[in-house]
Amino acid sequence: MIPSIAKLKLSKIEGGRRVSYGARAINEGGYQAIPKLVFPGGALIGCSAGFVNVPRIKGTHTAMKSAMLAAEAAFEAISADRSGDLLEAYPSALGKSWVAKELKSVRNAQPAVAHWGGTAGTLYAGLDLWLNHLGIGVPWTLKLRPDHKSLHEKSKARPIDYPKADGVLTYDRLSSVFVSNTNHEEDQPVHLTLKDADIPTAINLPVYAGPEQRYCPAGVYEFVDGESGEPRLQINAQNCVHCKTCDIKDPTQNINWVTPEGGGGPNYPNM
């Protein structure tokens, strides 16, 4: 990707400088992946609930509508002096709205690409969307596969030789984290926890070549030599930019991402 961009010699890229850095994992499961939307004291709306129209790369409109529906449910409950189930009306209202209808119409696009790859999957997705546009639609719904099950074992994968950052078009992760203005109070509990501290070196490293040290865009996870010379996983939670990739992608689902204290994390400029 970067070499292709460099060949374009775009005037806005040449001579430019890096001004910010950040990362976020997009939950693109769509209609089939919508979780339970309400819980005591709150509700999931917008992108946090997965209301992204993936084929069209749009989600602001569904986020706004879901927030409106949640607010209406809360207003109705408060007006009726109800407590406990303030937002119980929100999921049913969402299910009757155009948000659910729109997401259902594009439900097979992303799963098709995940199942059959870029070429065949995209061709199927295009046909599926076209039929929906004509008002025909297909009666089936493709199943989703958890993202953490998509990793290949290292014995079945070919190592990628990534070029070193050149400081012009590409940059190293640590200096990039610096411009994300990420900060966590150092005296708080580490918000990235392991269910079993032995799994990273017992399974992830020997079987998958320690993917957490590569899929993290902030260099939070690294394997270092312990006192006895054996490798151990070191977690640099201070660097975390809250993309949630580790919680999603960890092949053994051993990483538990806990909300940090005091609103710590990245502080993006102009937001």
matplotlib code that plots the C-alpha trace (Angstrom):
import matplotlib.pyplot as plt

x = [0.0, 2.7, 4.9, 1.8, 1.0, 4.6, 4.6, 1.7, 3.9, 0.9, 1.7, -0.2, 1.9, 5.3, 6.8, 4.0, 4.5, 2.8, 0.4, -1.6, -1.9, -4.7, -6.3, -9.7, -11.1, -14.3, -16.9, -18.3, -20.3, -23.4, -27.0, -25.9, -23.6, -25.8, -25.4, -27.8, -28.4, -29.5, -28.1, -28.7, -27.9, -27.1, -27.4, -25.3, -25.8, -24.1, -20.7, -20.4, -23.4, -22.1, -24.6, -22.1, -23.3, -20.1, -20.6, -21.2, -18.7, -21.4, -22.5, -23.1, -26.7, -27.5, -25.6, -27.7, -30.9, -30.1, -29.3, -32.6, -34.5, -32.6, -33.3, -37.0, -37.1, -35.5, -37.8, -40.9, -39.7, -38.8, -42.2, -44.0, -41.9, -40.5, -37.2, -35.0, -36.1, -35.6, -34.4, -36.2, -38.3, -35.2, -34.3, -37.9, -38.0, -34.7, -36.0, -39.0, -36.9, -35.2, -31.8, -32.6, -34.1, -31.0, -28.6, -30.6, -30.4, -26.6, -26.1, -24.4, -21.8, -19.0, -19.5, -19.3, -15.9, -14.7, -15.9, -14.8, -12.1, -11.8, -12.7, -15.5, -16.8, -17.1, -18.8, -21.4, -21.8, -22.5, -25.1, -26.7, -26.9, -28.2, -31.0, -31.9, -32.0, -34.5, -36.6, -36.1, -33.4, -32.2, -33.9, -30.7, -28.3, -24.6, -23.1, -20.2, -16.9, -15.3, -12.3, -10.0, -10.5, -9.1, -5.4, -3.2, -0.7, 2.9, 3.7, 1.1, 2.0, 4.8, 6.7, 6.3, 9.4, 8.2, 10.5, 11.7, 10.0, 11.6, 10.3, 8.8, 5.8, 6.1, 6.8, 7.6, 4.9, 6.5, 6.9, 3.4, 2.0, 3.7, 1.7, -1.5, -1.1, -1.9, -1.7, -2.7, -2.1, 0.8, -0.6, -3.8, -4.3, -3.2, -6.4, -5.1, -5.3, -4.7, -7.0, -4.1, -0.5, 1.0, -1.0, 1.0, 4.2, 2.6, 0.3, 0.4, 4.2, 5.0, 1.8, 1.1, 4.5, 3.1, 0.6, -0.1, 3.2, 2.2, -1.5, -1.2, -0.6, 0.9, 3.6, 1.7, 2.6, 6.2, 7.9, 11.1, 13.5, 12.7, 15.2, 15.7, 16.1, 12.7, 10.4, 7.6, 4.9, 5.4, 2.3, 3.1, -0.5, 0.6, 0.9, -2.6, -4.7, -7.9, -8.4, -9.6, -7.9, -6.2, -9.5, -11.0, -8.1, -6.3, -6.5, -7.0, -9.3, -7.1, -6.8, -9.4, -9.7, -10.9, -12.0, -9.1, -9.5, -10.0, -10.7, -7.1, -6.1, -5.4, -6.2, -6.7, -6.3, -9.2, -11.8]
y = [0.0, 2.6, 2.0, 2.4, 5.7, 6.9, 6.3, 8.7, 11.7, 13.4, 17.1, 16.9, 14.0, 15.2, 17.5, 16.8, 15.8, 13.5, 15.4, 12.7, 9.0, 6.6, 3.3, 1.6, -1.8, -1.5, -4.1, -4.9, -8.1, -6.1, -7.4, -10.9, -9.6, -7.1, -7.9, -7.4, -3.6, -2.7, -3.3, -1.8, 1.9, 2.1, 1.0, 0.3, 2.7, 3.4, 1.8, 0.4, -1.9, -2.6, -0.5, 0.1, -0.4, -2.0, -2.1, 1.6, 2.4, 4.5, 4.5, 8.1, 8.0, 4.7, 5.9, 9.1, 7.2, 4.6, 7.4, 9.1, 5.8, 5.2, 8.7, 8.3, 5.1, 6.8, 9.8, 7.5, 5.5, 8.6, 10.2, 7.1, 7.1, 3.7, 2.4, -0.6, -1.2, 2.4, 1.4, -1.9, -0.3, 0.6, -2.8, -3.4, 0.2, -0.3, -3.6, -1.8, 1.1, 1.7, 1.0, -2.7, -2.9, -1.3, -3.5, -6.6, -5.8, -5.7, -8.6, -11.0, -8.6, -8.7, -12.4, -13.3, -11.6, -13.3, -16.8, -16.7, -14.0, -10.7, -11.7, -14.3, -12.7, -9.3, -10.6, -12.4, -9.4, -7.2, -9.7, -9.9, -6.1, -5.7, -8.2, -6.3, -3.1, -4.6, -5.6, -9.3, -10.1, -13.6, -15.7, -16.9, -15.3, -16.2, -17.1, -15.2, -16.6, -15.1, -13.0, -14.7, -18.0, -16.6, -16.7, -19.3, -21.3, -20.2, -23.5, -22.7, -19.1, -17.4, -14.7, -11.1, -9.0, -5.6, -2.7, -0.5, 2.8, 5.6, 8.6, 10.1, 8.0, 5.3, 5.7, 3.5, 2.6, 4.2, 7.7, 7.4, 6.6, 9.8, 12.0, 10.2, 11.9, 8.7, 8.7, 6.5, 7.3, 5.1, 4.3, 2.7, -1.1, -2.3, -2.3, -5.1, -8.3, -12.0, -14.8, -17.2, -15.7, -18.9, -19.0, -16.4, -18.4, -21.8, -21.4, -18.0, -17.8, -21.4, -21.9, -18.5, -16.8, -14.3, -12.4, -9.9, -8.3, -7.6, -6.8, -4.2, -0.8, 0.7, -1.8, -2.7, -6.4, -7.6, -10.9, -10.4, -12.7, -13.4, -13.8, -17.5, -16.7, -18.0, -15.7, -13.9, -11.5, -7.9, -5.6, -1.9, -0.8, 2.9, 2.9, 1.6, 3.6, 1.7, 0.2, -3.1, -5.2, -7.4, -8.2, -9.2, -10.9, -12.9, -16.5, -18.0, -15.1, -14.8, -11.0, -9.2, -5.4, -3.5, 0.1, 2.2, 4.7, 8.4, 8.6, 7.7, 6.8, 8.7, 12.4, 13.1, 16.8, 18.6, 16.3]
z = [0.0, 1.0, -2.1, -4.3, -2.6, -2.8, -6.6, -7.0, -5.9, -4.4, -3.7, -0.4, 0.8, -0.3, 2.3, 4.8, 8.4, 10.7, 13.0, 14.8, 15.2, 16.4, 15.8, 16.2, 15.4, 13.5, 14.6, 11.2, 11.9, 11.1, 11.6, 12.7, 15.4, 17.2, 20.9, 23.8, 23.7, 27.2, 30.6, 34.1, 33.8, 30.1, 26.5, 23.5, 20.5, 17.3, 16.5, 19.9, 19.0, 15.5, 13.5, 10.6, 7.1, 6.0, 2.2, 2.1, 5.0, 6.7, 10.3, 11.5, 10.4, 12.1, 15.2, 15.4, 14.9, 17.5, 20.0, 19.3, 19.9, 23.1, 24.3, 23.5, 25.4, 28.4, 28.2, 28.1, 31.1, 33.2, 32.3, 33.5, 36.7, 35.9, 37.3, 36.6, 33.0, 31.8, 28.3, 27.7, 25.0, 23.0, 21.4, 20.1, 18.8, 17.0, 15.5, 14.0, 12.6, 9.3, 11.0, 11.4, 7.9, 6.4, 8.3, 7.4, 3.7, 3.7, 6.2, 3.8, 2.3, 4.8, 5.7, 2.0, 1.8, 5.0, 3.7, 0.1, -0.2, -1.9, -5.5, -5.1, -1.9, -3.4, -6.5, -4.4, -2.2, -5.2, -6.5, -3.1, -2.7, -6.2, -5.6, -2.4, -4.3, -6.7, -3.7, -4.2, -1.6, -0.6, 2.2, 3.7, 6.2, 6.1, 9.4, 11.0, 12.2, 15.3, 14.2, 16.6, 14.8, 11.5, 12.5, 10.9, 12.8, 12.2, 10.5, 7.9, 7.3, 5.4, 7.4, 6.1, 5.7, 6.7, 5.7, 8.4, 8.9, 6.8, 8.8, 5.7, 4.6, 7.3, 11.0, 14.0, 16.5, 19.6, 18.0, 16.6, 20.0, 21.3, 18.9, 19.9, 23.3, 25.0, 28.8, 31.7, 35.4, 36.4, 39.8, 38.5, 38.0, 34.6, 32.4, 30.1, 32.1, 31.3, 32.3, 32.4, 32.5, 31.1, 27.8, 25.9, 26.1, 26.2, 23.2, 21.5, 21.0, 20.0, 17.9, 16.4, 16.8, 19.3, 17.2, 20.0, 19.3, 15.7, 15.6, 18.4, 16.7, 19.8, 20.8, 24.0, 23.9, 23.5, 24.3, 26.4, 28.1, 31.7, 34.5, 33.7, 30.0, 29.1, 27.1, 28.9, 27.7, 28.8, 28.7, 28.3, 29.1, 29.2, 25.4, 24.8, 22.3, 23.1, 19.7, 21.3, 18.7, 21.3, 23.0, 19.6, 17.9, 20.6, 19.3, 22.8, 24.0, 27.0, 27.0, 29.1, 28.3, 31.3, 31.2, 32.6, 35.4, 35.0, 31.3, 30.5, 26.9, 23.7, 23.5, 19.8, 18.7, 17.1, 18.6]

ax = plt.figure().add_subplot(projection="3d")
ax.plot(x, y, z, "-o")
ax.set_aspect("equal")
plt.show()
